[in-house]
Amino acid sequence: MKQWLKDAVFYEIYPQSFCDTNGDGIGDLPGITSKLDYIKGLGCNALWINPCFDSPFKDAGYDVRDYKKVAPRYGTNEDLAQLFRTAHEKGMHVLLDLVPGHTSEEHPWFKASSQVDKNEYSGRYIWTDHCFAGGDGMPFIGGETDRNGTYILNFFKCQPALNYGYGKIHEAWQQPTDAPDCRATVEAIKDVMRFWLAMGCDGFRVDMAFSLVKNDTHHKKYTCAIWRDIAAMLQEEYPQAALISEWNAPRLALKNGFDMDFMLSGTHNGYDWLMRAYDGTMDSNPHNIGKAYFCKDSGTGIDKFLDDWLPSYKATHRDGLYCLITCNHDTIRPAAGLTTDELRIAYAMLFTMPGAPFLYYGDEIGMRYQKLPTKEGGYFRTGSRTPMQWAPGKNLGFSDAAPESLYLPVDPAVDAPTVAQQQEDPNSLWHTVQSILAFRHAHRDLDSDAPFKVLFAPKAKGDYRPFAWRRGKLICAVNPAGAQAELPLKLKEGTRPLFVIGSAEVRGEDLILGDQSFAVLG
């Protein structure tokens, strides 16, 4: 594992919504650079920036038109190079979002591939051999180009799939993964990675990393081979560059070239039960049904999380990091389902578990999910992509533009949380986040790869549902319920609380946690 990942805490930035420095209502790269001291002061020493490449923005930048050019609305390539330099001067690392599975339909590669005459890019995308051919079970588009064929899509109509080949071939137009066209695609993506790494990028978060090869095997044999090949290139040329996959399958990702994988929210999976478990997300109207583990009165036990997370952790902790998030650009903000007191202890657990934690911009102040119409293909996700709330006043400090010119509206509530207000309040969520991250950085037992062991995880019995775990020589414990909990941990003499949210007391060999409390003992 890369040494710098041991103490890494990532801050995810949606660039169009973070900080606008030129008054056009859209966040930009100079805005991110101007806030690096804020991010580091909070306790995050690494960034993940959502796509900032040239794009028609039909999918918020995940429809890339030019992999090697910063979108003008964010600035220039030099602005991004300056961000890398400034971050490095401050001891910080920066990951970019890599979108290897598809491009925009406006990408020059696709325009060339759409031509009737055969050329270098004819096989860069997946084309059938007739204008009325189906897509072998995959979505496809026909009648849009002069080429006699239909082309396969990954997601929206604007996102033609790049050609990495097929694992199982059913049709004459499908190519094996070792075909020259498919290998050329892999080499093209390597070239994109080299371009930004040479400029100072420290690695990539890989969008939909599992989706490259079509009709792949159950265990993604052919896609995994591509990532091993790419990882070998990185190890030789940029050995400190890190890769994190959007996969949620660490047994595949971490054993096939990735340094990190995300545990992502899915319907009734472990993460969902831990942080969310509410209804209505696809309708842009999340409804808190109060069943998540961190909901005070849920009655839900930690087993719903551990049954999902623990086997994957045990199988892969020697291979890389299985990372937990507060939220991301595709997920409803946690403040939609948790109160401020519930968020405090939820974050405390996330930031003391194994893996490199990822904090989504604004979660440190409890920014709320906004019910909004779709913007740039966001649909239900749009409400988690609103402008960062820096200070009271015009546009909550995000931009000097007229409110109607903003990328998205800011939270209109009178009590909308802001950084400035919470920094002045020692009891705020912001100070909780800063203090637990400072504690993490001060203790090597909380490094991302430090040992982990479950100490106490009983089945829920009414209000009794605490959880305790060991990290190195430290003991961490949480009680999300609204009643005091006694944990029989067989503590050694002299063990005492080192960090507490709520209340914690050692009585003999037991730990007494107050309601909605968290503690680290040593």
Secondary structure, 3 states (H helix, E strand, C coil): CCHHHCCCCEEEECHHHCCCCCCCCCCCHHHHHHCHHHHHHHCCCEEEECCCEECCCCCCCCCCCEEEEECCCCCCHHHHHHHHHHHHHCCCEEEEEECCCECCCCCHHHHHHCCCCCCCCCCCECECCCCCCCCCCCCEECCCCCCCCCEEECCCCCCEEECCCECCCCCCCCCECCCHHHHHHHHHHHHHHHHHHHHCCCEEEECCHHHCCECCCCCCHHHHHHHHHHHHHHHHHCCCCEEEECCCCHHHHCCCCCCEEECCCCCCCHHHHHHCCCECHHHCCCECCCCCCCCCCCCCCCHHHHHHHHHHHHHHCCCCEEECECCCCCCCCHHHCCCHHHHHHHHHHHCCCCCCCEEECCHHHCCCCCCCCCCCCCHHHHHHCCCCCCCCCHHHHCCCCCHHHCCCCCCCCCCCCCHHHHHHCCCCHHHHHHHHHHHHHHCHHHCCCCCEEEEECCCCECCECCEEEEECCEEEEEECCCCCEEEECCCCCCCCEEEEECCEEEECCEEEECCCEEEEEC
